[in-house]
């Protein structure tokens, strides 16, 4: 088998189906949230507004946040040095978890690196640990939720996107 040809064929099919993913190259503009510079593949650049950023409130550019980040970098350097499971956890994460737990009146809180992994971990764990768990999921749920549900091993029911009648049918209502 010619593996190069095989993968070229797969890539061609992926492009034809409109599933070939390309990423917009964006450069955030400090002090101008939610503005960014879009660097196009043809070498041109255009200013755009990014409404889908996970910096929802623009706090990534707030002077107090930036000052705290600079102070921490000066004291500890950049990066965590590895995952918590391998090289331990950093004091700032522990302090943030304690603050979040207190803010929400909970015993503890746990930080995740992204919303994707938090969905995967939460759904995968809950579905696995809850006895006789069944999960009902919208057909167009985010991939992180779909993967979490799959990994849970729980019985799953997929209803048509935003179709309450189909959900009720699956629930036996």
C-alpha positions as CSV (number, residue, x, y, z in Angstrom):
1,X,0.0,0.0,0.0
2,X,1.2,3.5,-0.9
3,X,0.7,5.3,2.4
4,X,1.5,8.7,0.9
5,X,-1.2,8.3,-1.8
6,X,-3.6,6.9,0.9
7,X,-3.3,10.0,3.1
8,X,-3.3,12.4,0.1
9,X,-6.6,10.8,-0.9
10,X,-8.0,11.2,2.7
11,X,-7.0,14.8,2.8
12,X,-8.6,15.5,-0.6
13,X,-11.8,13.9,0.5
14,X,-11.7,15.9,3.7
15,X,-11.3,19.1,1.7
16,X,-14.1,18.2,-0.7
17,X,-16.5,17.5,2.3
18,X,-15.6,20.9,3.7
19,X,-14.1,19.3,6.9
20,X,-10.5,20.4,6.3
21,X,-9.8,22.8,9.2
22,X,-7.8,25.9,8.8
23,X,-7.2,28.4,11.6
24,X,-7.5,32.2,11.4
25,X,-4.2,33.7,12.5
26,X,-5.2,36.5,15.0
27,X,-3.1,38.9,16.9
28,X,-4.9,40.4,19.9
29,X,-4.4,44.2,20.4
30,X,-3.7,45.1,24.0
31,X,-6.0,47.8,25.3
32,X,-8.5,47.4,22.4
33,X,-10.5,44.3,23.5
34,X,-12.2,42.6,21.6
35,X,-10.2,43.9,18.5
36,X,-7.6,41.8,16.8
37,X,-5.5,41.8,13.7
38,X,-6.3,39.0,11.3
39,X,-3.2,37.9,9.3
40,X,-4.6,36.4,6.2
41,X,-2.9,33.6,4.2
42,X,-2.3,36.0,1.3
43,X,-0.1,38.2,3.6
44,X,-2.6,41.0,4.0
45,X,-3.9,42.1,7.4
46,X,-7.3,43.4,8.6
47,X,-8.6,44.5,12.0
48,X,-11.5,42.4,13.2
49,X,-13.7,42.0,16.2
50,X,-13.5,38.6,18.0
51,X,-16.7,37.9,19.8
52,X,-16.0,34.3,20.5
53,X,-12.9,34.8,22.7
54,X,-12.8,32.9,26.0
55,X,-11.6,36.2,27.6
56,X,-15.3,37.0,28.0
57,X,-14.9,40.1,30.0
58,X,-11.6,41.3,28.6
59,X,-9.9,40.6,31.9
60,X,-6.8,39.3,30.1
61,X,-6.0,43.0,29.4
62,X,-7.1,44.5,32.8
63,X,-4.2,46.4,34.4
64,X,-4.6,44.6,37.8
65,X,-4.6,41.2,36.1
66,X,-1.5,42.1,34.0
67,X,0.3,43.4,37.1
68,X,-0.4,40.2,39.0
69,X,0.8,38.2,36.0
70,X,4.1,40.2,35.7
71,X,4.7,39.8,39.5
72,X,4.1,36.1,39.3
73,X,6.4,35.7,36.2
74,X,9.1,37.7,38.0
75,X,8.8,35.5,41.1
76,X,8.2,32.0,39.5
77,X,9.1,32.2,35.8
78,X,6.7,31.3,33.0
79,X,4.7,28.1,32.7
80,X,3.8,25.5,35.3
81,X,6.7,23.2,34.7
82,X,4.4,20.3,33.8
83,X,1.0,18.9,34.7
84,X,-0.1,18.7,38.3
85,X,-0.1,14.9,38.2
86,X,3.6,14.9,37.3
87,X,5.3,17.8,38.9
88,X,2.9,19.0,41.6
89,X,0.7,22.0,41.7
90,X,1.6,25.7,41.8
91,X,0.6,27.8,44.8
92,X,-1.3,30.3,42.6
93,X,-3.6,27.5,41.4
94,X,-4.3,26.3,45.0
95,X,-5.0,29.9,46.1
96,X,-7.4,30.4,43.1
97,X,-9.2,27.2,43.8
98,X,-9.7,28.2,47.5
99,X,-11.0,31.6,46.4
100,X,-13.4,30.1,43.9
101,X,-14.7,27.6,46.5
102,X,-15.3,30.4,49.0
103,X,-16.9,32.6,46.4
104,X,-19.4,29.8,45.6
105,X,-19.8,28.5,49.2
106,X,-18.3,25.1,48.4
107,X,-15.8,23.0,50.3
108,X,-13.4,22.9,47.3
109,X,-12.9,23.8,43.7
110,X,-10.8,22.3,40.9
111,X,-9.2,24.2,38.0
112,X,-9.1,22.6,34.5
113,X,-6.9,23.7,31.7
114,X,-9.8,24.4,29.4
115,X,-13.6,24.0,29.1
116,X,-13.0,21.1,26.7
117,X,-11.2,19.0,29.3
118,X,-13.5,20.0,32.1
119,X,-16.5,18.8,30.1
120,X,-14.7,15.6,29.2
121,X,-13.6,14.9,32.8
122,X,-16.9,15.8,34.4
123,X,-19.2,13.9,32.1
124,X,-16.8,10.9,31.9
125,X,-16.4,10.7,35.7
126,X,-20.1,11.3,36.6
127,X,-21.4,8.9,34.0
128,X,-19.0,6.2,35.2
129,X,-19.5,6.7,38.9
130,X,-23.3,7.2,39.1
131,X,-25.1,3.8,39.3
132,X,-27.4,3.1,36.4
133,X,-26.6,6.5,34.9
134,X,-28.2,7.4,31.5
135,X,-27.2,10.5,29.7
136,X,-29.4,12.3,27.2
137,X,-27.5,14.4,24.8
138,X,-28.3,16.9,22.0
139,X,-27.0,15.5,18.7
140,X,-25.0,18.7,18.1
141,X,-23.4,19.0,21.5
142,X,-19.8,20.1,21.6
143,X,-17.2,17.4,20.9
144,X,-15.9,17.7,24.5
145,X,-19.3,16.6,25.8
146,X,-19.7,13.8,23.3
147,X,-16.3,12.4,24.2
148,X,-17.0,12.7,27.9
149,X,-20.3,10.8,27.5
150,X,-18.6,8.1,25.4
151,X,-15.8,7.6,27.8
152,X,-18.2,7.4,30.8
153,X,-19.6,4.1,29.6
154,X,-23.0,5.2,30.7
155,X,-26.1,4.4,28.7
156,X,-26.6,7.3,26.3
157,X,-29.5,8.6,24.3
158,X,-29.0,11.1,21.5
159,X,-31.9,13.4,20.6
160,X,-32.2,15.5,17.5
161,X,-30.8,19.0,17.9
162,X,-33.1,21.2,19.9
163,X,-35.9,18.8,19.4
164,X,-37.8,18.7,22.8
165,X,-40.4,16.3,21.4
166,X,-37.7,13.8,20.5
167,X,-36.1,14.2,23.9
168,X,-39.5,13.6,25.6
169,X,-40.0,10.5,23.4
170,X,-36.6,9.1,24.5
171,X,-37.5,9.9,28.1
172,X,-40.8,8.2,27.8
173,X,-42.7,11.3,28.9
